[in-house]
Structure formats: C-alpha cells, structure tokens
Amino acid sequence: MRKIEAIIKPFKLDEVKDALSELGVLGLTVTEVRGFGRQKGHKELFRGSEYVIDFLPKIKIEVVVADELSDAVVQAILTSARTGNIGDGKIFVHPLEQVYRIRTGETGEEAI
C-alpha cells in the first residue's frame, strides 16, 4: 500500500478529484494549506503600499491506494494538476506498513 500526498493549486482540485474517481479511488482527504517553493511568494500593491505574500494558498490531497494502483494515481494527478507554470505543486509517495478501519477492525488493503 502507498500513501500519496499531492500539493496542488486550489483551482485544480475538481479536475484532480474527477481523474482519481475515474481510476476507482474510493476516498481522499483534502486540506487547505499555505506554503512556498521556488516561487518564494509574490508582491502585491494595496492602497499604495507594496507588501510580500510569502505563503501562497495550496491544496493538499492525501490518498491511500494499493501498490498496483499507485503509478496510475500519480500519473492522473500529474496530468490533471499541471498548468505548465511555476507553482504547480509536488507529489510525495510513501510506503504504508499497515492500515486499520476503526469501525470494522479490517486491516490491510481491505481497510482502504
């Protein structure tokens, strides 16, 4: 099993969710986050004063899938989240040792 975390631009969330649904991904977690990478934020002008926005709004998607579905999920996120501009995001893939479903006590891939 693998846990896939993706940091994407907020307006790409629906496209990514639809792409994952087409693959049969049954659930995901979405969190609103803020951060920066190489783009290091940007400057804006407000009432004649310039100020720097260091942390940009992003969306973090977390999904747990079986090993054999991992590559397809990563490819779906890459394709649907890409704009070609700086700040498109990152994908992190982590191996998972075990998963438990609290309600039923199921473990492993049955708990996904």
Secondary structure, 3 states (H helix, E strand, C coil): CEEEEEEECHHHHHHHHHHHHHHCCCCCEEEEEEECCCCCCEEEEECCEEEEECCEEEEEEEEEECHHHHHHHHHHHHHHHCCCCCCCEEEEEEECCCCECCCCCCEHHHHC
